[in-house]
Amino acid sequence: MNAVTHDLQLLGSRTRYWEYGTPATGPTLVVVHGYRGDHHGLEPVVNLLDDFHVISPDLPGFGESTPMTEQPHSIEGYGLWLRAFLAELGLTGDLLLGHSFGSIVVAHAVAGGLPAQAVILINPIADDPSKVAGIGATRFYYAVARHLPERAARAWLSNWLVVRGMSAKLAKTRDRATRRFIHGQHHAYFSAFGSRTSIVEGFDASLSTTVAAVADRIEQPVLLIAGERDEVAPLAGQFALLETFPDARLDVIPGVGHLVHYETPEAAAHAVRAFVGDL
C-alpha cells in the first residue's frame, strides 16, 4: 500500500507518521510498534490490510520521530503522547493495535481511559519481562550505554554483532529468504533511535510493567495474537492473560516466535480482519 507521510508536534517531539488509505477505505486502525523498531516493522501486516485506513507513527525517540522533551519516555509518557496524537488527528473510538512494547503502551493507555472501539495486541507482554532468559546480559548492555558519552553509546547500541545476535535469536523461521529479510530489517531500523537517553528510558519502561497489570480494566473487545514459540512473551502467559480480560480472544500462530509481524504477516492480517469483522 502507498503511504502518505505527515508530521505533528507533540510533547516536544516531532512525531512522524504514515497514513495508508483514507477514512473511506475502511475502519481506521492505529498501530504502535515495538521497542527499538519503527513503523517499518508492522508494514508487512499493514500492507495486507488494504481494506483498512491505517495510521502508523514512529514512537517518539524511535525511527524518524524525535524524542519527547515534555515527558519522560516511560509507559505513562508514551500513553500521554498516544492520547495527544489521537486527539490531534480527531480519532476517538477507533481500533488500536500494539506489538510487543507497543502492546504495553496501548493497553495502559486504554485502561487509563483512552477511547477505543477494540484493541489488538500482537505478541503482548503478559509476564514480567525481567524474568525472560538472558535479561541479565541485556540489562548490562543498556547499563553500559547509560554511562557512555552519546557518540560512544550510539556505537555500542548499534553494534552489528549484537543486532545480528538478537535477530538470529528471535527468528524462528527456517526459510532463508525470510531470515535474510528479518536480518535486513533489524540492521536497517533497530539502531534508528533519537538519543541514548530516550532509548535507555524506553528500555526501563519496557521492564516496568506488563499488559496483564491492567487487563482487567479494559472493557473493550480484545484480540491477542501470540506466537507458539515466543520466548519473550511465552505462550503460557498468553493463556493466563486471556482469562484476565473481560472480553478477549486468543489466536495462536504455530511455529512462530516474537516476530509474528515479519514471519507470518498473512496469518496476523487474517486474524485482525476476522476479529474486526465480528465486532
C-alpha positions as a Markdown table, in Angstrom:
| # | Residue | x | y | z |
|---|---|---|---|---|
| 1 | Met | 0.0 | 0.0 | 0.0 |
| 2 | Asn | 1.2 | 3.5 | -0.7 |
| 3 | Ala | 1.6 | 5.7 | 2.3 |
| 4 | Val | 1.5 | 9.5 | 2.9 |
| 5 | Thr | 3.9 | 10.9 | 5.4 |
| 6 | His | 2.8 | 13.5 | 8.0 |
| 7 | Asp | 4.4 | 15.3 | 10.9 |
| 8 | Leu | 3.0 | 16.6 | 14.2 |
| 9 | Gln | 4.5 | 18.5 | 17.1 |
| 10 | Leu | 3.5 | 16.6 | 20.3 |
| 11 | Leu | 5.0 | 16.9 | 23.8 |
| 12 | Gly | 8.2 | 18.3 | 22.3 |
| 13 | Ser | 8.5 | 15.5 | 19.8 |
| 14 | Arg | 8.3 | 16.0 | 16.0 |
| 15 | Thr | 6.2 | 12.9 | 15.5 |
| 16 | Arg | 6.3 | 11.4 | 12.0 |
| 17 | Tyr | 3.5 | 9.1 | 11.0 |
| 18 | Trp | 2.4 | 7.3 | 7.8 |
| 19 | Glu | -1.2 | 7.1 | 6.6 |
| 20 | Tyr | -2.2 | 4.1 | 4.4 |
| 21 | Gly | -5.5 | 4.6 | 2.6 |
| 22 | Thr | -8.2 | 7.1 | 3.7 |
| 23 | Pro | -11.2 | 7.1 | 6.0 |
| 24 | Ala | -13.2 | 6.0 | 3.0 |
| 25 | Thr | -11.0 | 2.9 | 2.6 |
| 26 | Gly | -12.4 | 1.2 | 5.7 |
| 27 | Pro | -12.1 | 1.1 | 9.5 |
| 28 | Thr | -9.4 | 3.3 | 11.0 |
| 29 | Leu | -6.6 | 1.3 | 12.7 |
| 30 | Val | -3.8 | 3.0 | 14.6 |
| 31 | Val | -0.8 | 0.8 | 15.1 |
| 32 | Val | 2.0 | 1.1 | 17.7 |
| 33 | His | 5.3 | -0.7 | 17.0 |
| 34 | Gly | 7.7 | -2.4 | 19.5 |
| 35 | Tyr | 10.8 | -1.3 | 21.3 |
| 36 | Arg | 13.8 | -0.5 | 19.1 |
| 37 | Gly | 11.6 | -0.7 | 16.0 |
| 38 | Asp | 9.7 | 1.8 | 13.9 |
| 39 | His | 6.7 | 1.8 | 11.6 |
| 40 | His | 8.6 | -0.5 | 9.1 |
| 41 | Gly | 8.2 | -3.4 | 11.5 |
| 42 | Leu | 4.4 | -3.6 | 11.2 |
| 43 | Glu | 4.4 | -2.7 | 7.5 |
| 44 | Pro | 4.2 | -6.3 | 6.3 |
| 45 | Val | 0.9 | -6.7 | 8.1 |
| 46 | Val | -0.3 | -3.2 | 7.2 |
| 47 | Asn | 0.3 | -3.9 | 3.5 |
| 48 | Leu | -2.1 | -6.8 | 3.7 |
| 49 | Leu | -4.9 | -4.7 | 5.3 |
| 50 | Asp | -5.8 | -2.8 | 2.1 |
| 51 | Asp | -9.4 | -2.6 | 3.2 |
| 52 | Phe | -8.4 | -0.6 | 6.4 |
| 53 | His | -7.4 | 3.1 | 6.9 |
| 54 | Val | -4.1 | 2.7 | 8.8 |
| 55 | Ile | -2.2 | 5.3 | 10.8 |
| 56 | Ser | 1.3 | 4.1 | 11.7 |
| 57 | Pro | 3.6 | 6.5 | 13.7 |
| 58 | Asp | 7.2 | 6.2 | 14.8 |
| 59 | Leu | 7.1 | 6.4 | 18.6 |
| 60 | Pro | 8.9 | 9.4 | 19.9 |
| 61 | Gly | 12.6 | 8.6 | 20.1 |
| 62 | Phe | 12.4 | 5.9 | 17.5 |
| 63 | Gly | 12.7 | 5.9 | 13.7 |
| 64 | Glu | 12.1 | 9.4 | 12.3 |
| 65 | Ser | 10.3 | 10.8 | 15.4 |
| 66 | Thr | 12.4 | 12.9 | 17.7 |
| 67 | Pro | 12.4 | 12.3 | 21.5 |
| 68 | Met | 9.9 | 13.9 | 23.7 |
| 69 | Thr | 11.1 | 16.9 | 25.8 |
| 70 | Glu | 8.0 | 17.4 | 27.8 |
| 71 | Gln | 7.5 | 13.9 | 29.1 |
| 72 | Pro | 9.9 | 11.0 | 30.0 |
| 73 | His | 10.0 | 8.0 | 27.7 |
| 74 | Ser | 8.0 | 5.9 | 30.2 |
| 75 | Ile | 4.8 | 4.0 | 29.8 |
| 76 | Glu | 2.9 | 6.9 | 31.2 |
| 77 | Gly | 4.7 | 9.4 | 29.0 |
| 78 | Tyr | 4.0 | 7.3 | 25.9 |
| 79 | Gly | 0.4 | 7.0 | 27.0 |
| 80 | Leu | 0.1 | 10.7 | 27.2 |
| 81 | Trp | 1.7 | 11.0 | 23.8 |
| 82 | Leu | -0.7 | 8.5 | 22.3 |
| 83 | Arg | -3.7 | 10.4 | 23.7 |
| 84 | Ala | -2.4 | 13.6 | 22.3 |
| 85 | Phe | -1.6 | 12.0 | 19.0 |
| 86 | Leu | -5.2 | 10.7 | 18.6 |
| 87 | Ala | -6.7 | 13.9 | 19.8 |
| 88 | Glu | -4.7 | 15.9 | 17.3 |
| 89 | Leu | -6.0 | 13.7 | 14.5 |
| 90 | Gly | -9.5 | 13.7 | 15.7 |
| 91 | Leu | -9.6 | 10.0 | 16.2 |
| 92 | Thr | -11.7 | 8.7 | 19.1 |
| 93 | Gly | -13.2 | 5.3 | 19.5 |
| 94 | Asp | -11.2 | 3.7 | 16.6 |
| 95 | Leu | -9.2 | 0.5 | 16.5 |
| 96 | Leu | -5.8 | 0.3 | 18.3 |
| 97 | Leu | -3.1 | -2.2 | 17.7 |
| 98 | Gly | 0.2 | -2.6 | 19.6 |
| 99 | His | 3.0 | -5.0 | 19.1 |
| 100 | Ser | 5.3 | -6.2 | 22.0 |
| 101 | Phe | 6.4 | -3.0 | 23.8 |
| 102 | Gly | 3.6 | -1.3 | 21.8 |
| 103 | Ser | 1.1 | -3.7 | 23.4 |
| 104 | Ile | 2.0 | -2.3 | 26.9 |
| 105 | Val | 1.7 | 1.3 | 25.7 |
| 106 | Val | -1.7 | 0.6 | 24.1 |
| 107 | Ala | -3.1 | -1.5 | 27.0 |
| 108 | His | -2.1 | 1.0 | 29.7 |
| 109 | Ala | -3.5 | 4.0 | 27.7 |
| 110 | Val | -6.8 | 2.3 | 27.1 |
| 111 | Ala | -7.0 | 1.1 | 30.7 |
| 112 | Gly | -6.4 | 4.7 | 31.7 |
| 113 | Gly | -9.4 | 5.9 | 29.7 |
| 114 | Leu | -8.2 | 6.3 | 26.2 |
| 115 | Pro | -11.3 | 5.7 | 23.9 |
| 116 | Ala | -11.1 | 2.7 | 21.5 |
| 117 | Gln | -13.6 | 0.6 | 19.7 |
| 118 | Ala | -11.4 | -2.5 | 20.2 |
| 119 | Val | -7.8 | -3.5 | 21.0 |
| 120 | Ile | -5.5 | -5.8 | 19.1 |
| 121 | Leu | -2.3 | -6.9 | 20.8 |
| 122 | Ile | 0.4 | -8.8 | 18.8 |
| 123 | Asn | 3.0 | -10.7 | 20.9 |
| 124 | Pro | 1.6 | -9.0 | 24.0 |
| 125 | Ile | 3.9 | -8.8 | 27.1 |
| 126 | Ala | 1.9 | -10.8 | 29.6 |
| 127 | Asp | 4.6 | -11.9 | 32.1 |
| 128 | Asp | 7.2 | -10.0 | 34.0 |
| 129 | Pro | 9.8 | -9.2 | 31.3 |
| 130 | Ser | 12.6 | -9.1 | 33.9 |
| 131 | Lys | 12.3 | -12.9 | 34.1 |
| 132 | Val | 13.0 | -13.5 | 30.4 |
| 133 | Ala | 16.0 | -15.7 | 29.8 |
| 134 | Gly | 19.1 | -13.7 | 29.2 |
| 135 | Ile | 17.7 | -10.5 | 30.7 |
| 136 | Gly | 20.8 | -10.1 | 32.9 |
| 137 | Ala | 23.0 | -9.6 | 29.9 |
| 138 | Thr | 20.5 | -7.3 | 28.3 |
| 139 | Arg | 20.4 | -5.1 | 31.5 |
| 140 | Phe | 24.2 | -5.0 | 31.4 |
| 141 | Tyr | 24.2 | -3.9 | 27.8 |
| 142 | Tyr | 21.9 | -1.0 | 28.5 |
| 143 | Ala | 23.6 | -0.1 | 31.8 |
| 144 | Val | 26.9 | 0.4 | 29.8 |
| 145 | Ala | 25.1 | 2.6 | 27.3 |
| 146 | Arg | 23.7 | 4.7 | 30.2 |
| 147 | His | 27.2 | 5.7 | 31.3 |
| 148 | Leu | 28.8 | 6.2 | 27.9 |
| 149 | Pro | 29.1 | 9.6 | 26.1 |
| 150 | Glu | 26.4 | 10.0 | 23.4 |
| 151 | Arg | 28.6 | 9.1 | 20.4 |
| 152 | Ala | 30.1 | 6.1 | 22.1 |
| 153 | Ala | 26.7 | 5.0 | 23.4 |
| 154 | Arg | 25.3 | 5.1 | 19.9 |
| 155 | Ala | 28.1 | 2.9 | 18.6 |
| 156 | Trp | 27.7 | 0.5 | 21.4 |
| 157 | Leu | 23.9 | 0.2 | 21.0 |
| 158 | Ser | 24.3 | -0.2 | 17.2 |
| 159 | Asn | 26.9 | -2.9 | 17.3 |
| 160 | Trp | 26.5 | -5.1 | 14.3 |
| 161 | Leu | 27.2 | -8.3 | 16.1 |
| 162 | Val | 24.7 | -7.5 | 18.9 |
| 163 | Val | 22.0 | -6.6 | 16.4 |
| 164 | Arg | 22.6 | -9.8 | 14.4 |
| 165 | Gly | 22.6 | -11.9 | 17.5 |
| 166 | Met | 19.3 | -10.5 | 18.6 |
| 167 | Ser | 17.8 | -11.0 | 15.2 |
| 168 | Ala | 19.0 | -14.6 | 15.0 |
| 169 | Lys | 17.7 | -15.5 | 18.4 |
| 170 | Leu | 14.2 | -14.1 | 17.7 |
| 171 | Ala | 13.8 | -15.5 | 14.2 |
| 172 | Lys | 12.2 | -19.0 | 14.2 |
| 173 | Thr | 11.6 | -19.5 | 10.5 |
| 174 | Arg | 13.8 | -21.9 | 8.6 |
| 175 | Asp | 13.1 | -20.1 | 5.3 |
| 176 | Arg | 16.4 | -18.5 | 4.2 |
| 177 | Ala | 14.8 | -15.7 | 2.3 |
| 178 | Thr | 12.6 | -14.7 | 5.3 |
| 179 | Arg | 15.6 | -14.9 | 7.6 |
| 180 | Arg | 17.6 | -12.6 | 5.3 |
| 181 | Phe | 14.6 | -10.2 | 5.2 |
| 182 | Ile | 14.3 | -10.2 | 9.0 |
| 183 | His | 18.1 | -9.6 | 9.5 |
| 184 | Gly | 18.0 | -6.8 | 6.9 |
| 185 | Gln | 15.1 | -5.1 | 8.6 |
| 186 | His | 16.8 | -5.2 | 12.0 |
| 187 | His | 20.1 | -3.9 | 10.7 |
| 188 | Ala | 18.3 | -1.1 | 8.9 |
| 189 | Tyr | 15.9 | 0.0 | 11.6 |
| 190 | Phe | 16.9 | -1.4 | 15.0 |
| 191 | Ser | 19.5 | 1.4 | 15.5 |
| 192 | Ala | 17.3 | 4.3 | 14.3 |
| 193 | Phe | 16.8 | 6.0 | 17.6 |
| 194 | Gly | 16.8 | 9.6 | 18.8 |
| 195 | Ser | 19.3 | 9.6 | 21.6 |
| 196 | Arg | 21.0 | 7.4 | 24.2 |
| 197 | Thr | 18.6 | 8.9 | 26.9 |
| 198 | Ser | 15.4 | 8.1 | 25.0 |
| 199 | Ile | 16.5 | 4.5 | 24.2 |
| 200 | Val | 17.6 | 3.8 | 27.8 |
| 201 | Glu | 14.5 | 5.3 | 29.2 |
| 202 | Gly | 12.5 | 3.2 | 26.8 |
| 203 | Phe | 14.3 | 0.1 | 27.9 |
| 204 | Asp | 13.5 | 0.8 | 31.5 |
| 205 | Ala | 9.9 | 1.4 | 30.5 |
| 206 | Ser | 9.8 | -2.0 | 28.7 |
| 207 | Leu | 10.7 | -3.7 | 32.0 |
| 208 | Ser | 8.5 | -1.6 | 34.3 |
| 209 | Thr | 5.1 | -3.3 | 33.8 |
| 210 | Thr | 3.0 | -5.7 | 31.6 |
| 211 | Val | -0.3 | -5.9 | 29.8 |
| 212 | Ala | -1.5 | -8.2 | 32.5 |
| 213 | Ala | -1.2 | -5.4 | 35.1 |
| 214 | Val | -4.1 | -3.5 | 33.5 |
| 215 | Ala | -6.0 | -6.2 | 31.6 |
| 216 | Asp | -9.0 | -6.4 | 33.9 |
| 217 | Arg | -9.6 | -2.6 | 33.4 |
| 218 | Ile | -10.0 | -2.9 | 29.6 |
| 219 | Glu | -13.7 | -3.4 | 28.8 |
| 220 | Gln | -13.4 | -3.2 | 25.0 |
| 221 | Pro | -13.1 | -6.4 | 22.9 |
| 222 | Val | -9.5 | -7.5 | 22.7 |
| 223 | Leu | -7.7 | -9.8 | 20.2 |
| 224 | Leu | -4.5 | -11.4 | 21.4 |
| 225 | Ile | -2.2 | -12.7 | 18.6 |
| 226 | Ala | 0.5 | -14.9 | 20.0 |
| 227 | Gly | 3.4 | -16.9 | 18.6 |
| 228 | Glu | 3.6 | -20.5 | 19.7 |
| 229 | Arg | 7.4 | -20.4 | 20.2 |
| 230 | Asp | 7.6 | -16.9 | 21.6 |
| 231 | Glu | 10.4 | -16.7 | 24.2 |
| 232 | Val | 9.9 | -13.0 | 25.0 |
| 233 | Ala | 6.2 | -13.4 | 25.6 |
| 234 | Pro | 5.7 | -17.1 | 26.4 |
| 235 | Leu | 2.5 | -18.9 | 25.4 |
| 236 | Ala | 1.6 | -20.0 | 28.9 |
| 237 | Gly | 1.4 | -16.3 | 29.9 |
| 238 | Gln | -0.9 | -15.6 | 26.9 |
| 239 | Phe | -3.5 | -18.1 | 28.1 |
| 240 | Ala | -3.3 | -16.6 | 31.6 |
| 241 | Leu | -3.7 | -13.1 | 30.1 |
| 242 | Leu | -6.7 | -14.2 | 28.1 |
| 243 | Glu | -8.6 | -15.1 | 31.3 |
| 244 | Thr | -7.8 | -11.7 | 32.8 |
| 245 | Phe | -9.6 | -9.6 | 30.2 |
| 246 | Pro | -13.4 | -9.2 | 30.5 |
| 247 | Asp | -13.8 | -9.8 | 26.7 |
| 248 | Ala | -10.9 | -11.3 | 24.7 |
| 249 | Arg | -10.0 | -14.0 | 22.2 |
| 250 | Leu | -6.6 | -15.5 | 21.6 |
| 251 | Asp | -5.2 | -16.5 | 18.2 |
| 252 | Val | -2.1 | -18.7 | 18.4 |
| 253 | Ile | 0.1 | -18.8 | 15.3 |
| 254 | Pro | 2.1 | -22.1 | 15.2 |
| 255 | Gly | 5.8 | -22.3 | 14.6 |
| 256 | Val | 6.5 | -18.6 | 15.1 |
| 257 | Gly | 8.0 | -16.7 | 18.0 |
| 258 | His | 8.1 | -12.9 | 18.8 |
| 259 | Leu | 8.3 | -11.9 | 15.1 |
| 260 | Val | 4.7 | -12.6 | 14.0 |
| 261 | His | 4.7 | -9.4 | 12.0 |
| 262 | Tyr | 7.7 | -10.5 | 10.0 |
| 263 | Glu | 7.4 | -14.3 | 9.8 |
| 264 | Thr | 3.6 | -14.7 | 9.4 |
| 265 | Pro | 2.1 | -11.4 | 8.4 |
| 266 | Glu | -0.6 | -13.1 | 6.4 |
| 267 | Ala | -1.9 | -15.0 | 9.5 |
| 268 | Ala | -1.8 | -11.8 | 11.6 |
| 269 | Ala | -3.7 | -9.8 | 8.9 |
| 270 | His | -6.3 | -12.6 | 8.6 |
| 271 | Ala | -6.8 | -12.7 | 12.4 |
| 272 | Val | -7.2 | -8.9 | 12.5 |
| 273 | Arg | -9.7 | -8.9 | 9.7 |
| 274 | Ala | -11.8 | -11.7 | 11.2 |
| 275 | Phe | -11.8 | -10.1 | 14.6 |
| 276 | Val | -12.9 | -6.7 | 13.2 |
| 277 | Gly | -15.5 | -8.4 | 11.1 |
| 278 | Asp | -17.1 | -9.9 | 14.2 |
| 279 | Leu | -17.3 | -6.7 | 16.1 |
